[in-house]
Structure formats: structure tokens, C-alpha cells
Amino acid sequence: MVSAILLVGIVVAIFVGFNIGGSSTGIAWGPAVGAGVIGKTAAAALMSVFVFVGGWTVGRNVIDTMGSDIVPPEIFTLQASIVVLFFIGLGMLIANLFGVPVPTSMTAVGAIAGLGLATGTLDMVVMGRIISWWVVTPIIAFWIGGIVGRYFYPYLDRYFEIRQSEGPLLALDRSGAIPTPVLGPGTTVKELATTVLIVVIACYMAFGAGASNVANAVAPLVGSGALDIGGYDGTDLGIAIGAVAISLGGFTIARRTMEAVGNDLTELPLLAALIVAVTAASITTILSSIGIPISLVMATVMTIVGLGWGRASRTASIAGLARGEDTLELSTNVLTQETPNEVPKIGEEDPEDVIDADDLVRPDAVARFVVFWIIGPSASAGLAYAFFLVVPI
């Protein structure tokens, strides 16, 4: 028999997962949607499948960290778990209402840390390890993007020449007895292959989101042991609940965050979307596999910024900067610029060509994202700490 308070806990977990779906679906599929290679409904459907797979496999490690390592599992009474989940969901809901994908792992860990601080049970070694990765992750993502942008992106762009044609990618040839799919008007084999690859990589990002974010919705309940009911393993049941809730968010409020990532932050070319997706998904999956709750948001946004700045930095050589002969005018607008047939060497590109390119990364959007990265976790930690200090549960 499921108690009324457990039902309340499950409802709150679904509320958290719903908001996670709004945030992480935008991050995983925003670049692909912004590049016009897939619609929002199809993106949400694929997100649902791969979030479950990621949570069922790699995500178990993150559930263990959040459910028993940050604070002892006995601190997660059912009542305390419900309160923690409420503050996690509240922090994410505020960001989603502004159309900003919040770092859900940071918000969730912040609420759990608030509980630990109030009860004097916070494991500072575990928190130190988690926070150190939070600091390092955006730096790693930025420099991977920067190195690729400076040394490889123009050559990749020239080699692949990924250009989008107008109209559908595929059409049906009805001239025979059985209709067969053929390339759409103006579609090249390279464009079709690249589009399919971007969708595959976005599925990989969805897998990474599930590996990291399913835990954010259900780890407190799993840690409390309340989901060990009816002969079911609490972790298995928790993953199922979290994945369904994230799926609901993906089909509803994620439309705003997909729009924010795909259009407000950047008008991302296909090749750049592919590079960003591979980098962010790899960082998230690797860290989730060792039990680190990590933000797909930070890895994605900072890879985009690093890629654009790295590409723009080709206007100056390191030797020229050291001798004072070159000046570096960084711009994040250059990824939308067409690469010439003869790729200029580093230091030989005209800075005016970079500055005059169409907008890519918009500083106001990046600033808004960073502000909410700080506000979300800080609010959840502060509110949880104040509540458990005044109302010990």
C-alpha cells in the first residue's frame, strides 16, 4: 500500500523531472532544431527514448552519489526528500519561465547541500570533488571549442562544405509499383549524411542528459528507500518515474528552451552544431560514468562560445602577439562566415571579415545564461538550508 506522503513525493519528483525535461531537451536538441534539421515534436520523442536509456545505464552512478554520498542516506527521510525535491523544482521552474536552460545537476546538488549544511552531515570531500569538476568543466569545454575553432574548423568547413538546401531532405518516388525514398530537390548525399549524423549525436546528447539528470529528479526519494515497494528495486522504479517526467517536459515547456538555445544564443551552422554536440555529450557522459553530477548546459554553451572565439582568433598569430605586431579582436560572429576555397593561414586573415560576419553568439544571451547558472543553484541551496535550519525534519 502506497502511503499518501509517498504519493506526494512522487508528484514532486515528477514536477522536478518535468522541469528538467524543459531544460535538458533544449540543450540536447536546441542546436539541431536551430539548424532546421528536425522539428520540436520529433526531437522530444527521441529525447524520451534516449533519456531513459541513459538513466537506466550510466545514470545509476549519479543516483548513488546524490542519494547516499553527499549526505548520509539516513538523512533522506521521506519528508526531507520531498522538501529537497520541491526546492530543486522551484529553482528550475523560475529559469524555465524565463526560457533559460538551468544547470539542473547544480540546482539539485545545491538543495541537497543545503540539507547537509543545516543538519551538519554534508560530506565536504565529496562536495569538493563535485564543485572542482563544476569549475573545470566550462574551462575544458571552452578550450576544446577554442582549439577546434582556431586550428581545425576552417579546414573541416572547407572539406565537408555542409550547406543546407531548401525543401525536404527526402521525397517519395512514386513512378514504380512501390514508392521509394529519394533525395529531395537540391539535397546532396553529403547534406543527408550530415543531417542524419547530427540527429544521431543529438540522441547521444539525450543519452548524456539522462545519465546526469534522471538522478536530479529521483535521487532523494531513492536515497530515502521509499521507492523500494512491491518487490521493485527503488533505483529501477525511480529511473522510470524520472524518465517519464522528463519526457513530459520535453513535449511541453522545452519548446521555449529549444528556441532559446537554437535561436537566441546562436544561429548555429550544421558543422558547428555537430562539433558542439559531440564535445558536450562526451564531457557529460564521461563525468556521469564516474558519478559526478554535471551540467550539460555549461558544456554546451561554453563549447559554442569557445568554438566561435577560437575561429575568430585566427586573425592573429601567437608569435605576432608576443612581438606586439598583431592585435587580437575577438568576435564570436565568424562561424556563419563562408570559408574561402583557400583557407588563410593563422595571422593572415583580415579581421574585418570576421567582425562583419552575421551574429553567432550574442553576449546578452550568454550573460543571461550565466546569471541563471548562479541564481538557480544558489537559490535552491539557500532556501533548503534556511528551511531545514528552522524546520528540522
N, C-alpha and C positions, 0 to 999 in steps of 0.2 A: 504493500500500500504506500503510495507516494504522499508524503505529508504536504500540507498547504504551503509551508515555508520553503520546501524544496521546489514546488511549482513556481513560487515567486522567484527563487534563484535561477531557475531555468529561463523564465521570462526575461529576467535582467540579462542573462548571458546571451539570449537571442537579440536583445536590444543592443548589446555591445557588438556582437557579430554583424548585425545589420549595418551599424556604422562603420565597422571595419571594411565591410564589403563596399561601402560608398567610397572609402579612401583608397583601398588597395586595388580595386578594379580600375580606378582612374590612373593609377601609377602603372599597372601592368599593361593596360590596353590603350592609355591615352596617346602614346606615340603612334601606334598603328591606326587608331581612329583619326588622329590629327592628320596623318599622311593619306587618309582616304582609302585604306586597303581593306577595311572591314567596318561593318555597322555596329552601333552600340548594343543592339539586342543580341547579335551573334557573338560579340565579344563577351557579354555577360554569361551566355550559355557555356562557352568554352571555359570561362573563368570558374564556373561552378564545378566543372569536372576536375580541373587540374588543382584547384584549391583542396578538394577532398583528397586527391592522391598525395599532394604534398604534406597535408596534415597527418594522413594515415601512416606515412613512412618517416620522413625526416622530422616532422613536427613533434613527434613523441619526445625527442631530446629537449626541445624548448619547453614543453609542458613539464618535464621533470625539473628543469631549472627554476621555472617560475612557480611551480606548485610545491616545491619542497626545499630548494636550495637558498633562495633569497631570505626567506623566513622559515622557521621550522613548520612542518605540516600541521602540528597540533594547534598552531596559532590560527590556522584557517578553520575556525568554526563555521558552520553554515551561515550564521548571521553575519560574521565578519566577511565571508566571501561575497555575500550579496552586496554589502556596503562597498567593498573594493570594486566589484564589477560596476556598480552604479557610477562611481566616480570616473572609472575608465570610460564608460559610455558617454558621460556628460562632457568630458573633455573632447572626445571625438565628435560628438554631435555639434558642439559650438563651431568647430573648424569646418565640418561638412556643410553647415548652414551658410558659411562664407565661401563655399566652393573650393576650399583648400584641403588637399590630402594631408592629413595629420600623420606623424610618425606613431603608429599605433603601439608598437613594441615599447617605445619610450614612455608613452602615456600609461600603459599597463604596468610597467615596471615601477614608474613613479608612484602609482597608487599603492602597490604592494610595499614599496619602500616606506611610504607614509605610515602604513600599518606597523611595519617593523620598527620604525623610529619611535612611534608612540608607545609600543609595548616593550621596547628595549631588546628586541630579538633580531634586529637586522644584522645579517652576515656581511660585514664590511669588506671582507676579502672577495666574496662573490660579487658584491656591488662594484668594487673597484675594478674587477676584471671586466664586468659588463660595460661600465662607463668608459674604461680605456678604449674599448672597441667602438663605442659611440663617437669618441673623439677622433679615432684613427680612420673610421670608415669613410666619412666625407673627404678626408685628405687623400686616401687611396683612390677613391672614385674620381676625384678631380684630376689627380696626376695621371691616372690611366687614360682618362679622356684627353688630357693635355698632351701627353706623349703621342697618342694616336693621331690627334689633330695636327700636331706640328710636323711629325716625321712620316706619317703614312696616309692620312686622309686624302690629300690631293691625288696621290697615285692610285688609291683604291677607287676614288671617284672617277678618275680618268679611265681606269681599266674596266670597271663594271659599267660605267655610263648608265646608271639606273635612272630612267626617265619614265614618268607616268603618262600614259596615253589617255585620251578622253573616251568615255563609253565603257561598257562592261569588259572585264578581262576575258570572259568566255562567252560563247554563244552556242546555240544548237544548230547543227547542220541537219535539216530535215529532208535532204534530197534523196536519201536512201530509205530502205524499208524501216530501219531503226535509227532514230535521231542520235547523232553522236556529237560530243562536245568538241568545239574548235576554238581557236584563238579569236578573241573579239577584234573589231575593227581597230587597226593600229597597234594591237598588242604584240609585243615581241616575246620570244621564248624566254629571254633574259628577264623581262619585266615580270612575267608569270612566275618564274622560278624564284625571283627575289621576293615577290609578294607572298608566296607560299612560305618562304623561309622566315619572313617577318612574323607571320602568324604562328609558325612553329616556335619561334623564340619568345613571342608573347605568351604562348602556352607555358613555356619554360619559366617565364616571369610569374605566371599564375601559380605554378608549382612552388616557386620560391616564396610567394606570398602565403600560400597555405602552410608551408613548412614553418614560417615565422609567426603568422598571425592567427592561426586557429587557436594557438595557446593563449593568446591575449583574451579571447572570449571565454575560455573554459578552464584555464589553469587553476584559478582559485577554487572552483567547485570540485575539480578533480583532486586537488590537494586536500580538501576537506573530507574526502571519502564519501561524500553524499551521493555520488553517482554510481557507487557500487551496489546496484539494486537489481533484483530479478535475475540473478545469476550472470548479469552482464559486467564485463570489466569497465570500471569507471572511465578509464582513458579512452577506450573504444567508443563508448556512448558519448563522451564529451566531444570527441573529434567529429562524430556525426552531427551533433547539435550545432557545433561551431561552423561546420562546412555549410549546412543548410541555411543558417542565419546569414553568413557572408554572401551566399548566393542570392538571398532576398535583397540585400543591399546592392548587389551588383546590377540587378534588374531595375532598381528604382533610383535611389539618390546618387548612384555612381554616375549617372548621366551628366551631372554638373561637374564632377571632378574629372571625368574623361574630357569634357570640354575645356576645363581649366588647364590640364596638362597638355592636351593636344593642340590648343589654340592660344590660350592666354600666355602660357610660358614660352611656347616655341611653335614655329611653323616648321616642323621637322621634315627634312628630306628623307627618302626611303633609306639610303645608306646610313645616315646618321641615326635613324630610329633603330636600325639593326645593331649598330655598334653599342648604343646606349642600352638596349635590351640585354645583349649578351653580358656586358660588364655588370650591370646592376643585378641581374638574376644570379650570376656566378658568385658575386660577393655575398648576397643574401643566403644562397643555398649552402655555401661553404661554412659560413658562420653559424647557421642554424644547425648544421650537422654536428657541431661541437657544443651545441646547447646555448649559444649566445642569442638572446632576443635582439634582433637587429632591424633597422628600418629600411624597407625597400624604397621609401620616399627619398631619404637622403642620398642613397646610392644613385638613384635615377637622376635627380635634379643636379647633383654635383658632377655627374658624368656629362650631362648636357652642357653645363657651364664650362667644364674643363675642355671638352671637345671643341667648343666654339672659340675659346680663348687660345687654345693650342694652335688651331688653324690660323688665327689672326696673328700669332706671334712669329709666323714665318717671314714677316716683313723685316725682321732684324736678326742678324747672326749673333751668336754668343761672343765671338771674338770682336765683332764690331761694337757691341755693347760695352765690353770690357775696355776697349780703347777710346770709348766716347764718340765713335764715328757714327753709330746708329742710335736712333731713339725708338723706343717701343711704344706704339699707340695701340693698346689692346682694344679690340672690338669683338663682340660676340655675334656679329651680324653676317659673318663671312661664309657660313656653311650653305647658305642659299645661293651663293655665287657660283656660276658655271666655271668649272675648271678648264683652262685653255688646253689646246692639244699638246703643247709643250709646257710641262709643269715647271714654273720658275723655281730656281734653287732658293734655299733659305737665305734671306737677306737681299734678294733681287726683286722681290715682288713690290709693286707700287702700293704704299699704304692707302692711297686714295681709292684704289679698287676695293680694299677691304672695308673702309669706312662707308663707301657709297652703297654697299650691298643692302638688301632688304633686311628688316628686323628679323633676328632669330631669337635670341634670349632677351627678354625685356626685364631691365633691372627692377622695375616696380613690382613685377610678379615674383621675381626671386626674393626680394626683400619681404614681401607678404608671406611667402612660404617659410622663410627663416624665422620670422616673428612668431608664427604659429607653431613651429617646431619647439620653440622655447616656452610659449604660453601653455600649450597642451600638457606636456609632462609636468611643468611647474604647478599648474592648477590642480591636476589630479593628485600630486604628492602633497601639496599644501592642504587641500581640502580633506584628504584621507587622514593626514597627521592630526589636524585640528579636531576632526570628528572623533577619532579613536582616543585622543587625549581627554576629551570631555566626556565621551560616552564609551567607556571600556566594555568591549564585548568579548 
